[in-house]
Amino acid sequence: MTKYVQRGETIDYTNASASKIAAGEVVKLTNLIGIASTDIPVGSVGALNVIGVYDIPAVNTEAFTVGQAVYFKDGKVQSNETDAVPAGWVISPKATAGTVARVKIG
């Protein structure tokens, strides 16, 4: 039997890293990213947003088009999925020199 738990816009996340996760920081999960909704101290549980639209730092060597899938690696979104985590898809065009992409996560 199934049981409704929550809407799923946020998930509880335990910070097992060696440093605090700051509010607004991108957190790489296995096959997606989440955005910390508040500071999450080391060893503590906090909320990660896993649905929504966010302005995320992006590589400044490529343009993005609306609907294009992007991936998170080395602190930025990019179109190359090699060794990267799926981030979502672009909802606003980004020029090559742009440093921020507007991304629908989740």
C-alpha positions, 0 to 999 in steps of 0.5 A: 500500500502506498502512503502520501508523504509530501509534495516533493518540492524539497527533500531532507538532506544530511550534510555529510561533507566537511564544510557547511552548505550555504543557502542557495548553494548547488548540491550534486546528488547522484542524478540531479541537483538540489539547491540548499534552501537554508544553511546546512551545518556539517552533520545536520539535516536541511532542506534541498529544493529539487523543483523550481527555476534558478539562476545558476552560474554557467560556463561563458564559452557556449550559448544555451537555447530554451529547452536545452538540457544542461549539466552541472560540473565544477560549479557551473552548468554546461551542455557537456554531460561528461562527468557531470550531473544533470541539472535541468533545462534552460528556460531563457536563452543565454549568450555565449559570453553570459555567466548565468543560466536560468534553469528549471531543475527537477 
